[in-house]
Amino acid sequence: MPIRGRLAARMAAKQGAAQQPAEPPAAEPTAAPAPVAAPAEESTDEKMDDLVQLKQLLDDGVLTQEEFDAQKAKVLASM
């Protein structure tokens, strides 16, 4: 085959390849969602701090005695 013929054949092959639709990209695997951590339990020290803060709010007049007693009962029940 003459050079022009081979050149024309190569160009035709390239054009034909360019006109063919490309393969769709492979679907990338999706990462599994990260596990949701359970809420951390408050330590005893943190619960004691909560009681101290509640007492301070009671002393400052922000909480009534009834509100203080209800919140204190919740904290103590969670210990």
N, C-alpha and C positions, 0 to 999 in steps of 0.2 A: 504494500500500500504506500503510495507516495506520502511525503511529509505533510502536504496540505490535507490529504485525506485523513491522516492520523490526527492532525491538529483539529480538524473539523469534528472528528469522532469524539475526541476528548472534550471539546467545548460543548457538543451536544449532550454528552453524558453528564457534564457538570450542570448544564441548564436543566436537564431532566431531574437531576437529584435536587436542585434548588427548588423546583416547582412541586416536588412531592412534599406533602405535609410532614413535618417533623413528628417524631413520636412524642406523645404527651409526656411531660416530665413525670417521673415516678412519684407517687404520693409519698410525702415524707411521713414517717410514723410520728404520731403525736405523742408527746410525753404524758405520762399518767399524771393527774393532778396531785399536788403534794397533799399528804394527809393532814387533816385539820387537827391541831393539837387541842386536847381537852384543857379547859381553863385550869390554871394551876391553883392548887389548894393554898389558902393562906396559912402561913406558919402560925404557931402559937404566939410568937412575938408580935406578928402583925395584928393578930386579933386583940392582943393586949393593948397595942397602940390605938386600935379602933376604940376600945373602951375608954382609954384616957382621953381621946378626942371627944367622944360623946359626953364624958363628964365635964370637959372644958366648955362644950356648947351648952350644957345644962347650967353651969355656973355663970356663963355669960348671958344667960336669959334667951338664947336662941332656941333652945328646946324646952318644952314643958316637961314636968316630971313624968307624965304619961308617955310622951314621945320618947323620953330617955329610957324609961322602963321597957317599952316595946322594942327599941333598937338594941338595948342591952340583952334582952332575952334572945333576939335573933343571933347575936354574936356568940352568946354562951351556948346556944343550941348547936351551933356549927363547930364547936370545939370537940 
